[in-house]
Amino acid sequence: EAGVTQFPSHSVIEKGQTVTLRCDPISGHDNLYWYRRVMGKEIKFLLHFVKESKQDESGMPNNRFLAERTGGTYSTLKVQPAELEDSGVYFCASSPLPVLVSNEQFFGPGTRLTVL
Amino acid sequence: RKEVEQDPGPFNVPEGATVAFNCTYSNSASQSFFWYRQDCRKEPKLLMSVYSSGNEDGRFTAQLNRASQYISLLIRDSKLSDSATYLCVVNMAGYSTLTFGKGTMLLVSP
């Protein structure tokens, strides 16, 4: 069974540019999560989808970040315009059931974003 | 105060050693507890869930003390392949999201 995949693996952009990250969850997983790790900090939650609906977006840092999951399959996270502090590793995770029940989220390899 | 606190390490131990990691969490409403393992430049992977009664999986033993809001992970007979960062992770009641500590780095040497 294929795991969570993310694209691109690395992205280097200049401040002010736009970047779109993509996540393909494990097939059949209704729950999709975005997390971010900035240098020197812990992994932090950004957003949770249940199918195509945003269940919780309390972790989104500001309105420069836009996440979508049209059709309830893959998800995109767009940063527009990117700022230096957006640099970090963006992880996507999926689970078939909420973590309260399944006790495991499966993580993708992450997208390493560098904003210059 | 950080929601989940861990000693960042690194812990340098020889093969065969026993090593213990600790973690404290600040929110008493935390409901589920986990240890994840993260290899360098890789994604986090679930190592084990932590149950109130304590649980063991091979060389790994996890303990939870709700009164002290404290979680531990014990690794016996360390292997070179155990070298990684160990992330303490909690889940708040009513939420699906995970809250991570910064991780404790373990380096096992020959």
Interface residues (C-beta under 8 A of the other chain):
Chain A: V4 N31 Y33 Y35 K41 E42 I43 K44 F45 H48 Q55 D56 G59 F91 S95 P98 V99 L100 N103 E104 Q105 F107 G108 P109 G110
Chain B: K2 V4 Q31 S32 F34 K42 E43 P44 K45 L46 S49 L87 N91 Y95 S96 T97 L98 T99 F100 G101 K102 G103
